[in-house]
Amino acid sequence: MKKSVLKNGITLLTEHISSSHAISVGFWLKTGSIEEAEKENGYAHFLEHMIFKGTKKRSPEMIAQEIDAAGAYINAATSKEYTTYFINIIDSKIDLAMDILTDIIDNSVFDSQEIEKEKQVILEEIKMYEDTPLEQVQDNLTEAMLFGHPISNPILGRKKNIRKITKEKIKTFYNRHYYPENTIVTAAGNVDHDKIKEYLIRSKFLDKKHLPRPAEKRFAGQIKSKDIIMAKDLAQVHFCLGFPSIKITDNLRYALYIFNAIFGSTMSSRLFQKIRESMGLCYSIYSFNSLYREAGLFGIYTGTGIQSFEKALKAILEEISKIKKDKFTQKEISNAKEHLKGNLALAYENINTHMNNLARQEIYYEKHFTFDEIIKKIEMVRSEDVENAINLVFPDDYKVIIASIGNKNHKKILKKFDLII
């Protein structure tokens, strides 16, 4: 891995993989929905869409045609804490990838007519999301667990904010957040570090006047957990149970990953084997970690028919009680470690994974962990560490936070439960 910090503040990280004939290159802005003011919620995601709507020298059609003609793939994503734009391309065409990415990020015109059209696109995306209870209930859990913290705001934004977006507002947001010191460029594959560095300098990427850099924000309020119970005419009740967790930088994270693998994130996990395989109460059930820079949560999701809802909820709570009383066996811990290591090895076969890891590790840790270093951290986890993770996630006398979406009768069933573990 090579790292350079350009004079203007852009951070460049590359990883050369000689066996590859391709390059995955990404431009990362350390701006996501967490950076938005309340009236700006949805702006980071809207801006990500607008970046592809034409520049001074490329129409949206030209961008698509150039990418397709090169056999390449371009995409972008907005998260809670960052936005990324990336291209996967054959190594001989890296100059084209750099030209397109620097052009669309640096020179988008933010055409007013395109903004109006994109409002409708985003509003339709929100409707699609609202019609997908599996996704909505998990976002609702984040809001339920971390209510009051900016991390709980939806990435897509709220409809009222989207309708009020103007060219001036979106350009102001852009000028406040798209600047060199807030930018990381990463590339993995058959890549030449110095060549990309020279291109960034030569193109003067983002070297133009921007609004003053916003002051670094630190959450100073209070998180207030609350249940979010939604009535909707659905064939199933979709629900998540929420529990406390750690920040993404916490040293306990590897023990938490192992605990998650044993408890609910794998086919052999206790939740899957009990609730689905033994009892046949659902099609999908799993536990998950949502870890961020300033907060984190642990969740359990499943969807089941109203006639099975009470039984499924009771069975999940029983599995939590068992895990608090009985220690994991050494075999379970060993198998979970092998699962994590195997998944990691398979993921590292993809150059896109290398490119993503370079950026995420820089954003969260400001250092790079090699594959071998991560494997070693997994292997070093002790049974006591896993027990600490269990006690953290399932503390005594904790009131379980719930987010659910289902027909109105499921509310009555929930009232029967005193959700204390």
HELIX and SHEET records of a PDB file:
HELIX    1   1 SER A   33  GLU A   35  5                                   3    
HELIX    2   2 GLU A   38  GLU A   40  5                                   3    
HELIX    3   3 TYR A   43  MET A   50  1                                   8    
HELIX    4   4 PRO A   60  ALA A   69  1                                  10    
HELIX    5   5 ASP A   91  LYS A   93  5                                   3    
HELIX    6   6 ILE A   94  ASN A  107  1                                  14    
HELIX    7   7 SER A  112  GLU A  130  1                                  19    
HELIX    8   8 PRO A  133  MET A  145  1                                  13    
HELIX    9   9 PRO A  150  SER A  152  5                                   3    
HELIX   10  10 LYS A  159  ARG A  163  1                                   5    
HELIX   11  11 LYS A  167  HIS A  177  1                                  11    
HELIX   12  12 PRO A  180  ASN A  182  5                                   3    
HELIX   13  13 HIS A  193  SER A  203  1                                  11    
HELIX   14  14 ARG A  253  ASN A  260  1                                   8    
HELIX   15  15 ALA A  261  SER A  265  3                                   5    
HELIX   16  16 ARG A  270  LEU A  271  1                                   2    
HELIX   17  17 PHE A  272  SER A  278  3                                   7    
HELIX   18  18 ILE A  306  LYS A  325  1                                  20    
HELIX   19  19 GLN A  330  ALA A  347  1                                  18    
HELIX   20  20 ILE A  351  TYR A  365  1                                  15    
HELIX   21  21 PHE A  371  GLU A  379  1                                   9    
HELIX   22  22 SER A  383  VAL A  393  1                                  11    
HELIX   23  23 ASN A  409  LEU A  414  1                                   6    
SHEET    1   A 6 LYS A   2  VAL A   5  0                                        
SHEET    2   A 6 THR A  11  HIS A  16 -1                                        
SHEET    3   A 6 THR A 183  GLY A 189  1                                        
SHEET    4   A 6 ALA A  22  LEU A  29 -1                                        
SHEET    5   A 6 THR A  83  ILE A  90 -1                                        
SHEET    6   A 6 TYR A  73  THR A  78 -1                                        
SHEET    1   B 5 ILE A 228  ALA A 231  0                                        
SHEET    2   B 5 ILE A 401  GLY A 406  1                                        
SHEET    3   B 5 VAL A 237  PRO A 244 -1                                        
SHEET    4   B 5 GLY A 296  THR A 304 -1                                        
SHEET    5   B 5 ILE A 285  LEU A 291 -1                                        
END                                                                             
